[in-house]
Amino acid sequence: MNVTRQDVDALNATLTVEVTPEDYAAKVKSTLDKYRKTAKIPGFRPGHVPMGLVQKQYGKPVLSEELNKLVNEALNNFITENKIEILGNPIPAEGEDGFKGDFDQPENFEFTYKIGLSPEVNVALSSKNKFDYVKVKVDDELINKQIEDLRRRYGKLVSGEAVGEKDMILAQFVELNEDESIKEGGILHTSTISMEFVKDDKVKKSLLGKKIEDKVIVNPADVSRGGSDTAAMLGVKEDELENVSDKFQLTINEIKVMELADLNEELYDKLFGPGAVTNEKELRARVTTDLEGMFVNDSDRMLTRSVYDSILEKTEVTLPDEFLKRWIQLSNEKEISMEQIEEEYDGYAKGLKWQLIQGHIFKANDIKLENEEVIDFTKGLLVSNYAQYGMPAPGDEELTQSAMQVLQNRDEANRVYDMLAERKLTTYFKETVKLNEKEVSYDQFVEMASN
C-alpha cells in the first residue's frame, strides 16, 4: 500500500492511496471463510456452502468494507507520521478523480482524497499593544448601596402608613371600562406591587405617599414587569391579556416597608462568619474588597473581548474555503444545502480563525491544560455553586469525585475546558499587553459590559 501527496496550492493538497491485492486479499478471504461457516443458503448445510456462492453474495460488500478500513488507516498514519496539520478530515475527490478500480474484477485500487491544510498563523502581540482595563470605581455611593442591600436581605417587612419608593403594596385590582366605570364581569384580583419595579416616573409619582384605602387608576403593565408577570398579577393567563382593559382601579389594602437589619455583631456574623467583621469600619473595608473582587471577572472578560477583536482584525488567516464548505456539507449529520452553508460560512470561518489563533498562542507560549489543573478548576466551580445556594462545600475527596463525574459528561467537560482555556488566555493577555487602567462608575461599567 502506497500513499502519495500532491500539493495543489498553499492550503490544498490531495492524498492518493494505492491498494494492491497483497494488501486486502488475505483479509477478505478470512472474512468470507467466516461467512461460509455461518451462511444459511437453501439447499446447503451450514459450513458446506460453496465458496463461489458466498463470494457472489458477500464478496463486494466485504471487499468494500476492508478497503474502507485500509484506506482510512493509511490516510491517518500518513498524516500523523508526516505531521501534516489539516483542517477537518480528508474528503473523497469528486467523480473519476476520486476512485480507480473494478469491484467485479478486483485488482489494484486507487483512492484520492482532498485535504485542507492549516494555514500559518503569526500573532503580533506584545507590550507595544495598549488596551484599556476597565474597573468599577468603588466609591462611597456604591459601598453604601451594597451595605443597604445586605441590610435589606436580613431585614423584615413591617406595616407602613404611606407608600415609599422601595415599599411593597398589597392592592385590589378592579377592571374598568374606557369611561373608568367598573366593568361588569371584569377582573377582580388582589396582588402585590413592588415599587422598585415601577419604572414610569409619572405612575410612580401617582403612588408615592398614598395611604391604605386610597384608590389610583393604573395600567397593570405600568406596575409590573410585563408579560407573564402582568398576567400573574391579575390572575389570568398571559394569552388572555390582549382582551384585558388597560385601565384598572387599584385600591391599597396594605403597605409593607422593609425595615433594614441593624448594623451589629449578629448581622456581621451572618454575613461573614463569627468574628470576621466586628464594626462598621471593618464592614466597609470588607464590602470594598468584595466589590472589587466581584467585578474582576467582568473586567477580565471585557479586556479579553477587546484583545480578541483586535487580534481577529489584525491577524491574517487565509482558509481553504471551498474545501471547508464541502467538508461541512459531507460531515453534517443532517442534509444541508450549499446555499445554507454559504449563508452561515462567515460565522463558521470567524470561529475557526479564532481557534487557529488561540492554538498558535497556546503552542508558542507553552500554555497547557493539565489534567490535574482541569480537575482543580472544576472543583472550584462546584464550590462556587454550593456557595451560591448558601451551602457548605463537601470534603476534598467527595469534591474530587464530583468533579470527575462532571468531566465524564462530554458537553460539561468541553464547557470546563473552554472556561479554563479562556482564563489562561486572559492571564496571558494581562501579562503581555500594556494595560491602561480606567475607572468608571458602576452604571457605566454595566453598560460597557453589556454591549
Sequence and secondary structure as in RCSB ss.txt:
>XXXX:A:sequence
MNVTRQDVDALNATLTVEVTPEDYAAKVKSTLDKYRKTAKIPGFRPGHVPMGLVQKQYGKPVLSEELNKLVNEAL
NNFITENKIEILGNPIPAEGEDGFKGDFDQPENFEFTYKIGLSPEVNVALSSKNKFDYVKVKVDDELINKQIEDL
RRRYGKLVSGEAVGEKDMILAQFVELNEDESIKEGGILHTSTISMEFVKDDKVKKSLLGKKIEDKVIVNPADVSR
GGSDTAAMLGVKEDELENVSDKFQLTINEIKVMELADLNEELYDKLFGPGAVTNEKELRARVTTDLEGMFVNDSD
RMLTRSVYDSILEKTEVTLPDEFLKRWIQLSNEKEISMEQIEEEYDGYAKGLKWQLIQGHIFKANDIKLENEEVI
DFTKGLLVSNYAQYGMPAPGDEELTQSAMQVLQNRDEANRVYDMLAERKLTTYFKETVKLNEKEVSYDQFVEMAS
N
>XXXX:A:secstr
 EEEEEESSSSEEEEEEEE HHHHHHHHHHHHHHHHHH   TTS TT S HHHHHHHHHHHHHHHHHHHHHHHHH
HHHHHHTT  EEEEEEE SGGGSEE  SSS   EEEEEEEEE        STT EEEEEEE   HHHHHHHHHHH
HHHT EEEE SB  TT EEEEEEEEB TTS B TT  EEEEEEEGGG   HHHHHHHTT BTT EEEE GGGGS 
STHHHHHHHTS GGGGGGS S EEEEEEEEEEEE   SSHHHHHHHH TTT  SHHHHHHHHHHHHHHHHHHHHH
HHHHHHHHHHHHHHS     HHHHHHHHHHH SS   HHHHHHHHHHHHHHHHHHHHHHHHHHHTT    HHHHH
HHHHHHHHHHHHHTT     HHHHHHHHHHHHHSHHHHHHHHHHHHHHHHHHHHHHHSEEEEEEE HHHHHHHHH
 
